[in-house]
Amino acid sequence: MRAQGEGDFDEESDSASTLVGFLCRAEHDHDAVTAARDDISTGYLQKFPICSDVLRGEIGVASDAALTRALERLELTLFAGMGEWTRCGLG
């Protein structure tokens, strides 16, 4: 797991192979993230102004991409014998 903490995002090839690298890639003005942000802003938020302020959204994955922060956001769901699911954080 320790190797996943290395930010190996390569902007030139737009590739990553570690968890932190994927977070950095997603944070880096990726087309899907940009399209989702624009859709949320124009399709929903602009319809709900507060006073005269028009709302605009921003999507961020991990401004301080670190393995610990990524693991805090993940959860593991385990099946516990009696038909119950338990949720456990990984961080």
C-alpha positions as CSV (number, residue, x, y, z in Angstrom):
1,M,0.0,0.0,0.0
2,R,2.9,2.3,0.7
3,A,3.8,2.4,-3.0
4,Q,0.3,3.8,-3.8
5,G,1.3,7.0,-1.9
6,E,3.6,8.1,-4.7
7,G,2.1,10.7,-7.0
8,D,3.2,9.4,-10.4
9,F,0.8,11.4,-12.6
10,D,2.5,12.3,-15.9
11,E,0.8,15.3,-17.5
12,E,2.4,14.7,-20.8
13,S,1.0,11.2,-21.3
14,D,-2.1,11.9,-19.1
15,S,-1.4,8.6,-17.2
16,A,-1.0,7.4,-13.6
17,S,-0.7,4.0,-12.0
18,T,-0.9,4.7,-8.2
19,L,-3.9,5.8,-6.1
20,V,-2.3,9.2,-5.4
21,G,-1.4,9.5,-9.1
22,F,-5.0,8.8,-10.1
23,L,-6.2,11.6,-7.7
24,C,-3.7,14.0,-9.2
25,R,-4.9,13.1,-12.7
26,A,-8.5,13.6,-11.8
27,E,-7.6,17.0,-10.1
28,H,-5.7,18.1,-13.2
29,D,-8.4,19.8,-15.5
30,H,-9.6,16.4,-16.8
31,D,-12.4,16.6,-19.5
32,A,-14.9,14.6,-17.5
33,V,-14.4,16.6,-14.3
34,T,-14.6,19.9,-16.3
35,A,-17.8,18.7,-18.1
36,A,-19.5,17.6,-14.8
37,R,-18.6,20.9,-13.2
38,D,-20.0,23.0,-16.1
39,D,-23.1,20.9,-16.2
40,I,-23.8,21.3,-12.5
41,S,-23.1,25.0,-12.7
42,T,-25.2,25.8,-15.7
43,G,-27.9,23.1,-15.4
44,Y,-28.6,23.5,-11.7
45,L,-26.8,26.1,-9.6
46,Q,-27.5,29.1,-11.8
47,K,-31.2,28.4,-11.4
48,F,-30.9,29.0,-7.6
49,P,-29.3,32.4,-7.0
50,I,-28.9,33.6,-3.5
51,C,-30.0,37.3,-3.4
52,S,-28.2,38.6,-6.5
53,D,-25.3,36.1,-6.3
54,V,-25.3,33.4,-9.0
55,L,-24.0,30.1,-7.7
56,R,-21.1,28.3,-9.5
57,G,-19.7,25.0,-8.5
58,E,-16.2,23.6,-8.5
59,I,-15.2,20.0,-8.2
60,G,-12.0,19.0,-6.4
61,V,-10.7,15.6,-5.8
62,A,-7.7,16.1,-3.5
63,S,-6.0,19.5,-3.4
64,D,-3.4,17.9,-1.1
65,A,-3.3,14.5,-2.7
66,A,-1.9,12.2,0.0
67,L,-2.5,8.5,0.5
68,T,-3.8,9.1,4.0
69,R,-6.5,11.5,2.8
70,A,-7.5,9.2,0.0
71,L,-7.9,6.3,2.4
72,E,-10.0,8.4,4.7
73,R,-12.5,8.9,1.9
74,L,-12.7,5.2,1.0
75,E,-14.8,2.7,2.9
76,L,-14.8,-1.0,3.1
77,T,-18.1,-2.9,3.5
78,L,-17.9,-6.3,5.1
79,F,-20.5,-9.0,5.3
80,A,-20.8,-10.1,8.9
81,G,-22.3,-13.6,8.9
82,M,-25.8,-12.8,10.3
83,G,-26.9,-11.1,7.1
84,E,-25.6,-7.7,8.2
85,W,-23.2,-5.5,6.4
86,T,-20.7,-3.4,8.3
87,R,-18.9,-0.3,7.1
88,C,-15.3,0.3,8.0
89,G,-13.1,3.2,6.9
90,L,-9.7,2.4,5.4
91,G,-7.9,5.5,6.8
